Amino acid sequence: MLKRWFREFGEFFFAKGNALNLAIAVVVGTQFQQIVDVISKDLLMPLINPLVRGGNWQDLVIPYFGGGIAIGRIINVGINSLLVGWSLFVIVKLINRAERLLSKGDQADLDSV
């Protein structure tokens, strides 16, 4: 019974790839987020900072009843989200195009037979 359970767990975890695919996706997603953060914080924000009074985008705050709304951080998250969305859009478009080209190539191979 225990041996069968370990075999099934091994198939689930390694052979079918469920957990392995998830682990790879997490690592790739983390790396992708780091790339987006660098583009946002080190490339785009320094270009925008001179337009903000006080010179630092992240510290932009709207006073509100003794506290503040961190509008700079909100805008930063918005820009990061747009970058991630745009990047994923481009990646999906490239994958779809590659699949179309491959399927056309396969069709041409079938037509020549």
C-alpha positions as CSV (number, residue, x, y, z in Angstrom):
1,M,0.0,0.0,0.0
2,L,2.7,2.5,1.0
3,K,4.8,1.4,-2.0
4,R,1.9,2.1,-4.3
5,W,1.3,5.5,-2.7
6,F,5.0,6.5,-3.3
7,R,4.8,5.2,-6.9
8,E,1.7,7.3,-7.5
9,F,3.2,10.3,-5.9
10,G,6.4,9.9,-8.0
11,E,4.3,9.7,-11.1
12,F,2.3,12.8,-10.1
13,F,5.4,14.8,-9.1
14,F,7.9,13.8,-11.7
15,A,6.4,11.8,-14.6
16,K,3.3,13.8,-15.3
17,G,5.1,17.0,-14.7
18,N,2.5,18.8,-12.7
19,A,4.7,20.0,-9.9
20,L,7.8,20.2,-12.0
21,N,6.0,22.4,-14.6
22,L,4.7,24.6,-11.8
23,A,8.2,24.9,-10.3
24,I,9.6,25.9,-13.6
25,A,6.8,28.5,-14.2
26,V,7.4,30.0,-10.7
27,V,11.2,30.4,-11.4
28,V,10.6,31.8,-14.9
29,G,7.9,34.1,-13.6
30,T,10.1,35.4,-10.8
31,Q,12.9,36.1,-13.3
32,F,10.4,37.8,-15.6
33,Q,9.2,40.0,-12.7
34,Q,12.8,41.0,-12.0
35,I,13.3,42.1,-15.6
36,V,10.1,44.1,-15.5
37,D,11.1,45.8,-12.2
38,V,14.5,46.8,-13.7
39,I,12.9,48.2,-16.8
40,S,10.4,50.1,-14.7
41,K,12.5,51.3,-11.8
42,D,15.9,51.8,-13.5
43,L,14.8,52.9,-17.0
44,L,11.3,54.4,-17.1
45,M,11.1,56.0,-13.6
46,P,14.3,58.0,-13.9
47,L,13.0,59.4,-17.2
48,I,9.7,60.4,-15.5
49,N,11.2,61.6,-12.2
50,P,12.2,65.1,-13.5
51,L,8.6,65.7,-14.4
52,V,7.6,65.3,-10.7
53,R,8.0,68.2,-8.3
54,G,10.5,67.0,-5.7
55,G,12.2,64.7,-8.3
56,N,11.3,61.3,-6.9
57,W,8.3,59.4,-8.4
58,Q,8.1,56.8,-5.6
59,D,7.7,59.5,-2.9
60,L,4.8,61.2,-4.6
61,V,2.0,61.3,-2.0
62,I,-1.4,63.0,-2.0
63,P,-2.2,64.3,1.5
64,Y,-5.4,62.9,2.9
65,F,-6.7,63.6,6.5
66,G,-3.4,63.5,8.3
67,G,-2.1,60.6,6.2
68,G,-1.2,60.2,2.6
69,I,-2.1,58.2,-0.4
70,A,1.1,56.8,-2.0
71,I,0.2,57.7,-5.5
72,G,3.7,57.1,-6.7
73,R,3.7,53.5,-5.7
74,I,0.2,53.0,-7.2
75,I,1.4,54.4,-10.5
76,N,4.6,52.2,-10.3
77,V,2.5,49.1,-9.9
78,G,0.3,50.2,-12.8
79,I,3.3,50.7,-15.1
80,N,4.7,47.3,-14.0
81,S,1.4,45.7,-14.8
82,L,1.3,47.3,-18.2
83,L,4.8,46.2,-18.9
84,V,4.0,42.6,-17.9
85,G,0.8,42.6,-19.9
86,W,2.5,44.0,-23.0
87,S,5.4,41.6,-22.7
88,L,3.1,38.6,-22.3
89,F,1.1,39.8,-25.3
90,V,4.2,40.0,-27.4
91,I,5.4,36.5,-26.3
92,V,2.0,34.9,-27.0
93,K,1.9,36.6,-30.4
94,L,5.4,35.2,-31.2
95,I,4.4,31.7,-30.1
96,N,1.2,31.8,-32.1
97,R,3.1,33.0,-35.2
98,A,5.7,30.2,-34.7
99,E,3.0,27.7,-34.5
100,R,1.3,29.0,-37.6
101,L,4.6,28.9,-39.5
102,L,5.3,25.4,-38.3
103,S,1.8,24.2,-39.2
104,K,2.2,25.7,-42.7
105,G,5.6,24.0,-43.0
106,D,4.0,20.7,-42.0
107,Q,1.2,21.2,-44.5
108,A,3.7,22.0,-47.3
109,D,5.5,18.7,-46.4
110,L,2.2,16.8,-46.6
111,D,1.4,18.4,-50.0
112,S,4.7,17.4,-51.5
113,V,4.1,13.7,-50.7
